[in-house]
Amino acid sequence: MSLIERLTRATLCLHVAPHGLDGVLRRAGRPVTDSAFHVPILNPDASWEVALASLRGWLEQHNEKKLPLAVSLASRWCAMLMVPWSGALLDAASAQRFLHSQFAAVYGDGARAWRLAADDAPYGKPRLACGVDAALLQGVQDAAAAHGRRCLSIEPIVGPAWRSMAGNKPAAFALVEGGRLLLATTSSGRITALHSQSCAAAWGDELDRAWRRWNLRAPQLDAIEHVVLLDLSGELQDALPARFQPVAVASAAHLMREAAWA
């Protein structure tokens, strides 16, 4: 790819969540002014099948340009796990077997129907891994292909969330979505530990309780005074504990940069 092509290429970034489809056009790595959109999804059961149908419908209605897609998925559809280092990770086939064994131990045999991927951590270090229903991933890929679009990446929203703040080197961050919250610690430019759980619409108090419960299992959290907070829930809270420091975010789609997961 030439320098001119790299500087002028555009990517449509989409975030698929239970109750909404968000998108923004990025050109040369920057959001294009007035290109953002939000499509509400009526989905009381938070089904990914319903959200996928909404994505298909939107692509069908906006098929005039064949821009490539970068897609992020809501955390409730992405099982995250820190897996220990294993030499099996050095080979693609054995890595899948190892990851499936790790996820099955935590999530049960249903995890064997998931598509699994892990980040590229240094040799000997634990890796952040993600499991997504294989049918969901295939559905997103098929929806893009049906309209002649390349799907550059499909990844959990935690990836774009972390990359959006990694340059500031926070020791920890919290990501809140509708009905879901995730806590993570970081070091040397990587996520090193995480905790994920469901939450209510009034998640402010639950966020602090979740941190304190996690602290019981991981006493090293005592040393962390400030936690960066990304709120994608759309549910304003009256007050937040001083530990959590909110960062303004236009939308989930605006978080997306170069993808770490393909």
C-alpha positions as protocol buffer text, in pm:
chain_id: "A"
residue {
  index: 1
  type: MET
  ca { x: 0 y: 0 z: 0 }
}
residue {
  index: 2
  type: SER
  ca { x: 137 y: 342 z: -98 }
}
residue {
  index: 3
  type: LEU
  ca { x: 166 y: 632 z: 145 }
}
residue {
  index: 4
  type: ILE
  ca { x: -115 y: 817 z: -36 }
}
residue {
  index: 5
  type: GLU
  ca { x: -345 y: 515 z: -10 }
}
residue {
  index: 6
  type: ARG
  ca { x: -261 y: 477 z: 358 }
}
residue {
  index: 7
  type: LEU
  ca { x: -341 y: 842 z: 429 }
}
residue {
  index: 8
  type: THR
  ca { x: -666 y: 854 z: 233 }
}
residue {
  index: 9
  type: ARG
  ca { x: -819 y: 512 z: 304 }
}
residue {
  index: 10
  type: ALA
  ca { x: -1142 y: 503 z: 502 }
}
residue {
  index: 11
  type: THR
  ca { x: -1282 y: 240 z: 735 }
}
residue {
  index: 12
  type: LEU
  ca { x: -1634 y: 213 z: 868 }
}
residue {
  index: 13
  type: CYS
  ca { x: -1609 y: 128 z: 1238 }
}
residue {
  index: 14
  type: LEU
  ca { x: -1914 y: -46 z: 1383 }
}
residue {
  index: 15
  type: HIS
  ca { x: -1999 y: -146 z: 1737 }
}
residue {
  index: 16
  type: VAL
  ca { x: -2267 y: -413 z: 1777 }
}
residue {
  index: 17
  type: ALA
  ca { x: -2438 y: -416 z: 2117 }
}
residue {
  index: 18
  type: PRO
  ca { x: -2765 y: -564 z: 2247 }
}
residue {
  index: 19
  type: HIS
  ca { x: -2960 y: -238 z: 2229 }
}
residue {
  index: 20
  type: GLY
  ca { x: -2784 y: -39 z: 1961 }
}
residue {
  index: 21
  type: LEU
  ca { x: -2562 y: -30 z: 1654 }
}
residue {
  index: 22
  type: ASP
  ca { x: -2307 y: 252 z: 1659 }
}
residue {
  index: 23
  type: GLY
  ca { x: -2084 y: 354 z: 1374 }
}
residue {
  index: 24
  type: VAL
  ca { x: -1836 y: 616 z: 1262 }
}
residue {
  index: 25
  type: LEU
  ca { x: -1626 y: 663 z: 952 }
}
residue {
  index: 26
  type: ARG
  ca { x: -1252 y: 687 z: 1013 }
}
residue {
  index: 27
  type: ARG
  ca { x: -1017 y: 830 z: 754 }
}
residue {
  index: 28
  type: ALA
  ca { x: -640 y: 832 z: 803 }
}
residue {
  index: 29
  type: GLY
  ca { x: -702 y: 714 z: 1160 }
}
residue {
  index: 30
  type: ARG
  ca { x: -938 y: 998 z: 1255 }
}
residue {
  index: 31
  type: PRO
  ca { x: -1318 y: 1008 z: 1287 }
}
residue {
  index: 32
  type: VAL
  ca { x: -1479 y: 1199 z: 1000 }
}
residue {
  index: 33
  type: THR
  ca { x: -1688 y: 1492 z: 1122 }
}
residue {
  index: 34
  type: ASP
  ca { x: -2063 y: 1426 z: 1131 }
}
residue {
  index: 35
  type: SER
  ca { x: -2021 y: 1064 z: 1019 }
}
residue {
  index: 36
  type: ALA
  ca { x: -2127 y: 904 z: 1349 }
}
residue {
  index: 37
  type: PHE
  ca { x: -2464 y: 733 z: 1378 }
}
residue {
  index: 38
  type: HIS
  ca { x: -2665 y: 531 z: 1629 }
}
residue {
  index: 39
  type: VAL
  ca { x: -2938 y: 280 z: 1546 }
}
residue {
  index: 40
  type: PRO
  ca { x: -3145 y: 167 z: 1848 }
}
residue {
  index: 41
  type: ILE
  ca { x: -3228 y: -204 z: 1863 }
}
residue {
  index: 42
  type: LEU
  ca { x: -3539 y: -338 z: 2035 }
}
residue {
  index: 43
  type: ASN
  ca { x: -3390 y: -645 z: 2199 }
}
residue {
  index: 44
  type: PRO
  ca { x: -3528 y: -719 z: 2548 }
}
residue {
  index: 45
  type: ASP
  ca { x: -3344 y: -1052 z: 2572 }
}
residue {
  index: 46
  type: ALA
  ca { x: -3009 y: -899 z: 2464 }
}
residue {
  index: 47
  type: SER
  ca { x: -2986 y: -1166 z: 2193 }
}
residue {
  index: 48
  type: TRP
  ca { x: -2694 y: -1147 z: 1954 }
}
residue {
  index: 49
  type: GLU
  ca { x: -2918 y: -1294 z: 1683 }
}
residue {
  index: 50
  type: VAL
  ca { x: -3143 y: -986 z: 1701 }
}
residue {
  index: 51
  type: ALA
  ca { x: -2843 y: -750 z: 1698 }
}
residue {
  index: 52
  type: LEU
  ca { x: -2694 y: -936 z: 1403 }
}
residue {
  index: 53
  type: ALA
  ca { x: -3021 y: -901 z: 1213 }
}
residue {
  index: 54
  type: SER
  ca { x: -3007 y: -526 z: 1278 }
}
residue {
  index: 55
  type: LEU
  ca { x: -2651 y: -515 z: 1141 }
}
residue {
  index: 56
  type: ARG
  ca { x: -2762 y: -701 z: 828 }
}
residue {
  index: 57
  type: GLY
  ca { x: -3051 y: -461 z: 780 }
}
residue {
  index: 58
  type: TRP
  ca { x: -2832 y: -154 z: 816 }
}
residue {
  index: 59
  type: LEU
  ca { x: -2576 y: -287 z: 567 }
}
residue {
  index: 60
  type: GLU
  ca { x: -2853 y: -361 z: 318 }
}
residue {
  index: 61
  type: GLN
  ca { x: -2991 y: -8 z: 345 }
}
residue {
  index: 62
  type: HIS
  ca { x: -2647 y: 157 z: 321 }
}
residue {
  index: 63
  type: ASN
  ca { x: -2485 y: -41 z: 43 }
}
residue {
  index: 64
  type: GLU
  ca { x: -2383 y: 243 z: -186 }
}
residue {
  index: 65
  type: LYS
  ca { x: -2019 y: 241 z: -74 }
}
residue {
  index: 66
  type: LYS
  ca { x: -1816 y: -74 z: -20 }
}
residue {
  index: 67
  type: LEU
  ca { x: -1599 y: 60 z: 261 }
}
residue {
  index: 68
  type: PRO
  ca { x: -1419 y: -205 z: 468 }
}
residue {
  index: 69
  type: LEU
  ca { x: -1552 y: -274 z: 816 }
}
residue {
  index: 70
  type: ALA
  ca { x: -1388 y: -289 z: 1158 }
}
residue {
  index: 71
  type: VAL
  ca { x: -1634 y: -439 z: 1405 }
}
residue {
  index: 72
  type: SER
  ca { x: -1637 y: -449 z: 1784 }
}
residue {
  index: 73
  type: LEU
  ca { x: -1875 y: -658 z: 1993 }
}
residue {
  index: 74
  type: ALA
  ca { x: -2037 y: -592 z: 2330 }
}
residue {
  index: 75
  type: SER
  ca { x: -1865 y: -756 z: 2628 }
}
residue {
  index: 76
  type: ARG
  ca { x: -2168 y: -969 z: 2716 }
}
residue {
  index: 77
  type: TRP
  ca { x: -2101 y: -1175 z: 2401 }
}
residue {
  index: 78
  type: CYS
  ca { x: -1726 y: -1202 z: 2459 }
}
residue {
  index: 79
  type: ALA
  ca { x: -1587 y: -1429 z: 2730 }
}
residue {
  index: 80
  type: MET
  ca { x: -1248 y: -1295 z: 2845 }
}
residue {
  index: 81
  type: LEU
  ca { x: -981 y: -1492 z: 3029 }
}
residue {
  index: 82
  type: MET
  ca { x: -616 y: -1453 z: 3125 }
}
residue {
  index: 83
  type: VAL
  ca { x: -454 y: -1783 z: 3030 }
}
residue {
  index: 84
  type: PRO
  ca { x: -117 y: -1901 z: 3165 }
}
residue {
  index: 85
  type: TRP
  ca { x: 180 y: -1935 z: 2937 }
}
residue {
  index: 86
  type: SER
  ca { x: 215 y: -2268 z: 2756 }
}
residue {
  index: 87
  type: GLY
  ca { x: 445 y: -2385 z: 2480 }
}
residue {
  index: 88
  type: ALA
  ca { x: 127 y: -2502 z: 2305 }
}
residue {
  index: 89
  type: LEU
  ca { x: 58 y: -2137 z: 2219 }
}
residue {
  index: 90
  type: LEU
  ca { x: 348 y: -2138 z: 1972 }
}
residue {
  index: 91
  type: ASP
  ca { x: 156 y: -2356 z: 1723 }
}
residue {
  index: 92
  type: ALA
  ca { x: -185 y: -2261 z: 1582 }
}
residue {
  index: 93
  type: ALA
  ca { x: -344 y: -2606 z: 1614 }
}
residue {
  index: 94
  type: SER
  ca { x: -213 y: -2683 z: 1961 }
}
residue {
  index: 95
  type: ALA
  ca { x: -294 y: -2327 z: 2071 }
}
residue {
  index: 96
  type: GLN
  ca { x: -662 y: -2381 z: 1990 }
}
residue {
  index: 97
  type: ARG
  ca { x: -668 y: -2706 z: 2187 }
}
residue {
  index: 98
  type: PHE
  ca { x: -497 y: -2538 z: 2482 }
}
residue {
  index: 99
  type: LEU
  ca { x: -731 y: -2238 z: 2476 }
}
residue {
  index: 100
  type: HIS
  ca { x: -1038 y: -2459 z: 2453 }
}
residue {
  index: 101
  type: SER
  ca { x: -922 y: -2656 z: 2756 }
}
residue {
  index: 102
  type: GLN
  ca { x: -870 y: -2334 z: 2952 }
}
residue {
  index: 103
  type: PHE
  ca { x: -1210 y: -2188 z: 2861 }
}
residue {
  index: 104
  type: ALA
  ca { x: -1392 y: -2518 z: 2916 }
}
residue {
  index: 105
  type: ALA
  ca { x: -1248 y: -2534 z: 3270 }
}
residue {
  index: 106
  type: VAL
  ca { x: -1404 y: -2195 z: 3350 }
}
residue {
  index: 107
  type: TYR
  ca { x: -1713 y: -2175 z: 3129 }
}
residue {
  index: 108
  type: GLY
  ca { x: -1802 y: -2540 z: 3078 }
}
residue {
  index: 109
  type: ASP
  ca { x: -1829 y: -2757 z: 2769 }
}
residue {
  index: 110
  type: GLY
  ca { x: -2031 y: -2490 z: 2587 }
}
residue {
  index: 111
  type: ALA
  ca { x: -1704 y: -2306 z: 2531 }
}
residue {
  index: 112
  type: ARG
  ca { x: -1601 y: -2572 z: 2281 }
}
residue {
  index: 113
  type: ALA
  ca { x: -1842 y: -2411 z: 2032 }
}
residue {
  index: 114
  type: TRP
  ca { x: -1664 y: -2076 z: 2061 }
}
residue {
  index: 115
  type: ARG
  ca { x: -1402 y: -1926 z: 1836 }
}
residue {
  index: 116
  type: LEU
  ca { x: -1099 y: -1842 z: 2051 }
}
residue {
  index: 117
  type: ALA
  ca { x: -810 y: -1599 z: 2008 }
}
residue {
  index: 118
  type: ALA
  ca { x: -531 y: -1469 z: 2232 }
}
residue {
  index: 119
  type: ASP
  ca { x: -318 y: -1158 z: 2221 }
}
residue {
  index: 120
  type: ASP
  ca { x: 50 y: -1175 z: 2132 }
}
residue {
  index: 121
  type: ALA
  ca { x: 212 y: -1143 z: 2473 }
}
residue {
  index: 122
  type: PRO
  ca { x: 589 y: -1181 z: 2519 }
}
residue {
  index: 123
  type: TYR
  ca { x: 726 y: -1533 z: 2545 }
}
residue {
  index: 124
  type: GLY
  ca { x: 649 y: -1688 z: 2884 }
}
residue {
  index: 125
  type: LYS
  ca { x: 389 y: -1428 z: 2985 }
}
residue {
  index: 126
  type: PRO
  ca { x: 17 y: -1492 z: 3044 }
}
residue {
  index: 127
  type: ARG
  ca { x: -205 y: -1397 z: 2754 }
}
residue {
  index: 128
  type: LEU
  ca { x: -541 y: -1225 z: 2732 }
}
residue {
  index: 129
  type: ALA
  ca { x: -780 y: -1456 z: 2545 }
}
residue {
  index: 130
  type: CYS
  ca { x: -1131 y: -1409 z: 2412 }
}
residue {
  index: 131
  type: GLY
  ca { x: -1405 y: -1656 z: 2325 }
}
residue {
  index: 132
  type: VAL
  ca { x: -1700 y: -1569 z: 2100 }
}
residue {
  index: 133
  type: ASP
  ca { x: -1977 y: -1792 z: 1971 }
}
residue {
  index: 134
  type: ALA
  ca { x: -1857 y: -1918 z: 1632 }
}
residue {
  index: 135
  type: ALA
  ca { x: -2201 y: -1858 z: 1479 }
}
residue {
  index: 136
  type: LEU
  ca { x: -2191 y: -1490 z: 1579 }
}
residue {
  index: 137
  type: LEU
  ca { x: -1849 y: -1437 z: 1422 }
}
residue {
  index: 138
  type: GLN
  ca { x: -1951 y: -1621 z: 1107 }
}
residue {
  index: 139
  type: GLY
  ca { x: -2271 y: -1418 z: 1092 }
}
residue {
  index: 140
  type: VAL
  ca { x: -2080 y: -1087 z: 1100 }
}
residue {
  index: 141
  type: GLN
  ca { x: -1839 y: -1211 z: 833 }
}
residue {
  index: 142
  type: ASP
  ca { x: -2124 y: -1333 z: 613 }
}
residue {
  index: 143
  type: ALA
  ca { x: -2313 y: -1004 z: 652 }
}
residue {
  index: 144
  type: ALA
  ca { x: -2009 y: -811 z: 532 }
}
residue {
  index: 145
  type: ALA
  ca { x: -1939 y: -1049 z: 244 }
}
residue {
  index: 146
  type: ALA
  ca { x: -2302 y: -1038 z: 129 }
}
residue {
  index: 147
  type: HIS
  ca { x: -2256 y: -670 z: 52 }
}
residue {
  index: 148
  type: GLY
  ca { x: -1909 y: -691 z: -96 }
}
residue {
  index: 149
  type: ARG
  ca { x: -1733 y: -548 z: 207 }
}
residue {
  index: 150
  type: ARG
  ca { x: -1406 y: -662 z: 360 }
}
residue {
  index: 151
  type: CYS
  ca { x: -1420 y: -728 z: 733 }
}
residue {
  index: 152
  type: LEU
  ca { x: -1081 y: -608 z: 859 }
}
residue {
  index: 153
  type: SER
  ca { x: -1138 y: -715 z: 1218 }
}
residue {
  index: 154
  type: ILE
  ca { x: -1392 y: -843 z: 1467 }
}
residue {
  index: 155
  type: GLU
  ca { x: -1295 y: -793 z: 1830 }
}
residue {
  index: 156
  type: PRO
  ca { x: -1433 y: -745 z: 2182 }
}
residue {
  index: 157
  type: ILE
  ca { x: -1491 y: -381 z: 2276 }
}
residue {
  index: 158
  type: VAL
  ca { x: -1233 y: -411 z: 2554 }
}
residue {
  index: 159
  type: GLY
  ca { x: -963 y: -406 z: 2282 }
}
residue {
  index: 160
  type: PRO
  ca { x: -1052 y: -63 z: 2140 }
}
residue {
  index: 161
  type: ALA
  ca { x: -1125 y: 64 z: 2491 }
}
residue {
  index: 162
  type: TRP
  ca { x: -776 y: -27 z: 2610 }
}
residue {
  index: 163
  type: ARG
  ca { x: -597 y: 105 z: 2301 }
}
residue {
  index: 164
  type: SER
  ca { x: -778 y: 438 z: 2332 }
}
residue {
  index: 165
  type: MET
  ca { x: -613 y: 503 z: 2669 }
}
residue {
  index: 166
  type: ALA
  ca { x: -295 y: 294 z: 2658 }
}
residue {
  index: 167
  type: GLY
  ca { x: -79 y: 595 z: 2573 }
}
residue {
  index: 168
  type: ASN
  ca { x: -157 y: 747 z: 2913 }
}
residue {
  index: 169
  type: LYS
  ca { x: -39 y: 427 z: 3088 }
}
residue {
  index: 170
  type: PRO
  ca { x: -314 y: 392 z: 3348 }
}
residue {
  index: 171
  type: ALA
  ca { x: -258 y: 128 z: 3614 }
}
residue {
  index: 172
  type: ALA
  ca { x: -620 y: 15 z: 3581 }
}
residue {
  index: 173
  type: PHE
  ca { x: -940 y: 92 z: 3395 }
}
residue {
  index: 174
  type: ALA
  ca { x: -1311 y: 17 z: 3417 }
}
residue {
  index: 175
  type: LEU
  ca { x: -1541 y: -30 z: 3120 }
}
residue {
  index: 176
  type: VAL
  ca { x: -1916 y: -5 z: 3179 }
}
residue {
  index: 177
  type: GLU
  ca { x: -2173 y: -107 z: 2918 }
}
residue {
  index: 178
  type: GLY
  ca { x: -2545 y: -164 z: 2941 }
}
residue {
  index: 179
  type: GLY
  ca { x: -2580 y: -446 z: 3192 }
}
residue {
  index: 180
  type: ARG
  ca { x: -2208 y: -526 z: 3206 }
}
residue {
  index: 181
  type: LEU
  ca { x: -1894 y: -396 z: 3375 }
}
residue {
  index: 182
  type: LEU
  ca { x: -1532 y: -496 z: 3333 }
}
residue {
  index: 183
  type: LEU
  ca { x: -1233 y: -409 z: 3550 }
}
residue {
  index: 184
  type: ALA
  ca { x: -875 y: -451 z: 3431 }
}
residue {
  index: 185
  type: THR
  ca { x: -523 y: -385 z: 3551 }
}
residue {
  index: 186
  type: THR
  ca { x: -243 y: -302 z: 3309 }
}
residue {
  index: 187
  type: SER
  ca { x: 134 y: -300 z: 3291 }
}
residue {
  index: 188
  type: SER
  ca { x: 394 y: -253 z: 3016 }
}
residue {
  index: 189
  type: GLY
  ca { x: 126 y: -167 z: 2762 }
}
residue {
  index: 190
  type: ARG
  ca { x: -81 y: -480 z: 2823 }
}
residue {
  index: 191
  type: ILE
  ca { x: -386 y: -591 z: 3020 }
}
residue {
  index: 192
  type: THR
  ca { x: -253 y: -811 z: 3299 }
}
residue {
  index: 193
  type: ALA
  ca { x: -568 y: -911 z: 3489 }
}
residue {
  index: 194
  type: LEU
  ca { x: -942 y: -861 z: 3454 }
}
residue {
  index: 195
  type: HIS
  ca { x: -1276 y: -909 z: 3624 }
}
residue {
  index: 196
  type: SER
  ca { x: -1612 y: -904 z: 3444 }
}
residue {
  index: 197
  type: GLN
  ca { x: -1969 y: -923 z: 3577 }
}
residue {
  index: 198
  type: SER
  ca { x: -2326 y: -814 z: 3513 }
}
residue {
  index: 199
  type: CYS
  ca { x: -2454 y: -488 z: 3662 }
}
residue {
  index: 200
  type: ALA
  ca { x: -2778 y: -295 z: 3702 }
}
residue {
  index: 201
  type: ALA
  ca { x: -2866 y: 39 z: 3546 }
}
residue {
  index: 202
  type: ALA
  ca { x: -2760 y: 207 z: 3873 }
}
residue {
  index: 203
  type: TRP
  ca { x: -2407 y: 76 z: 3843 }
}
residue {
  index: 204
  type: GLY
  ca { x: -2216 y: 345 z: 4035 }
}
residue {
  index: 205
  type: ASP
  ca { x: -2223 y: 171 z: 4373 }
}
residue {
  index: 206
  type: GLU
  ca { x: -2183 y: -173 z: 4216 }
}
residue {
  index: 207
  type: LEU
  ca { x: -1865 y: -57 z: 4043 }
}
residue {
  index: 208
  type: ASP
  ca { x: -1699 y: 24 z: 4375 }
}
residue {
  index: 209
  type: ARG
  ca { x: -1824 y: -297 z: 4536 }
}
residue {
  index: 210
  type: ALA
  ca { x: -1690 y: -498 z: 4243 }
}
residue {
  index: 211
  type: TRP
  ca { x: -1348 y: -336 z: 4284 }
}
residue {
  index: 212
  type: ARG
  ca { x: -1341 y: -411 z: 4658 }
}
residue {
  index: 213
  type: ARG
  ca { x: -1447 y: -774 z: 4603 }
}
residue {
  index: 214
  type: TRP
  ca { x: -1177 y: -815 z: 4341 }
}
residue {
  index: 215
  type: ASN
  ca { x: -932 y: -659 z: 4584 }
}
residue {
  index: 216
  type: LEU
  ca { x: -999 y: -941 z: 4830 }
}
residue {
  index: 217
  type: ARG
  ca { x: -870 y: -1191 z: 4573 }
}
residue {
  index: 218
  type: ALA
  ca { x: -593 y: -963 z: 4446 }
}
residue {
  index: 219
  type: PRO
  ca { x: -446 y: -759 z: 4736 }
}
residue {
  index: 220
  type: GLN
  ca { x: -202 y: -586 z: 4498 }
}
residue {
  index: 221
  type: LEU
  ca { x: -493 y: -366 z: 4390 }
}
residue {
  index: 222
  type: ASP
  ca { x: -444 y: -172 z: 4715 }
}
residue {
  index: 223
  type: ALA
  ca { x: -157 y: 11 z: 4548 }
}
residue {
  index: 224
  type: ILE
  ca { x: -381 y: 149 z: 4271 }
}
residue {
  index: 225
  type: GLU
  ca { x: -527 y: 486 z: 4365 }
}
residue {
  index: 226
  type: HIS
  ca { x: -697 y: 585 z: 4038 }
}
residue {
  index: 227
  type: VAL
  ca { x: -897 y: 384 z: 3785 }
}
residue {
  index: 228
  type: VAL
  ca { x: -981 y: 531 z: 3443 }
}
residue {
  index: 229
  type: LEU
  ca { x: -1353 y: 490 z: 3371 }
}
residue {
  index: 230
  type: LEU
  ca { x: -1509 y: 453 z: 3025 }
}
residue {
  index: 231
  type: ASP
  ca { x: -1888 y: 467 z: 3043 }
}
residue {
  index: 232
  type: LEU
  ca { x: -2069 y: 326 z: 2738 }
}
residue {
  index: 233
  type: SER
  ca { x: -2386 y: 242 z: 2930 }
}
residue {
  index: 234
  type: GLY
  ca { x: -2580 y: 561 z: 2861 }
}
residue {
  index: 235
  type: GLU
  ca { x: -2698 y: 551 z: 3224 }
}
residue {
  index: 236
  type: LEU
  ca { x: -2587 y: 866 z: 3407 }
}
residue {
  index: 237
  type: GLN
  ca { x: -2494 y: 815 z: 3773 }
}
residue {
  index: 238
  type: ASP
  ca { x: -2556 y: 1070 z: 4046 }
}
residue {
  index: 239
  type: ALA
  ca { x: -2211 y: 1030 z: 4199 }
}
residue {
  index: 240
  type: LEU
  ca { x: -1908 y: 807 z: 4156 }
}
residue {
  index: 241
  type: PRO
  ca { x: -1642 y: 705 z: 4409 }
}
residue {
  index: 242
  type: ALA
  ca { x: -1335 y: 929 z: 4384 }
}
residue {
  index: 243
  type: ARG
  ca { x: -1122 y: 631 z: 4281 }
}
residue {
  index: 244
  type: PHE
  ca { x: -1287 y: 622 z: 3936 }
}
residue {
  index: 245
  type: GLN
  ca { x: -1195 y: 897 z: 3691 }
}
residue {
  index: 246
  type: PRO
  ca { x: -1435 y: 925 z: 3394 }
}
residue {
  index: 247
  type: VAL
  ca { x: -1305 y: 987 z: 3042 }
}
residue {
  index: 248
  type: ALA
  ca { x: -1540 y: 1136 z: 2783 }
}
residue {
  index: 249
  type: VAL
  ca { x: -1623 y: 901 z: 2495 }
}
residue {
  index: 250
  type: ALA
  ca { x: -1837 y: 998 z: 2196 }
}
residue {
  index: 251
  type: SER
  ca { x: -1939 y: 637 z: 2127 }
}
residue {
  index: 252
  type: ALA
  ca { x: -1800 y: 286 z: 2133 }
}
residue {
  index: 253
  type: ALA
  ca { x: -1724 y: 309 z: 1761 }
}
residue {
  index: 254
  type: HIS
  ca { x: -1508 y: 619 z: 1823 }
}
residue {
  index: 255
  type: LEU
  ca { x: -1274 y: 410 z: 2037 }
}
residue {
  index: 256
  type: MET
  ca { x: -1160 y: 195 z: 1748 }
}
residue {
  index: 257
  type: ARG
  ca { x: -806 y: 221 z: 1614 }
}
residue {
  index: 258
  type: GLU
  ca { x: -584 y: -48 z: 1463 }
}
residue {
  index: 259
  type: ALA
  ca { x: -719 y: -388 z: 1561 }
}
residue {
  index: 260
  type: ALA
  ca { x: -539 y: -630 z: 1788 }
}
residue {
  index: 261
  type: TRP
  ca { x: -782 y: -915 z: 1718 }
}
residue {
  index: 262
  type: ALA
  ca { x: -868 y: -1044 z: 1372 }
}
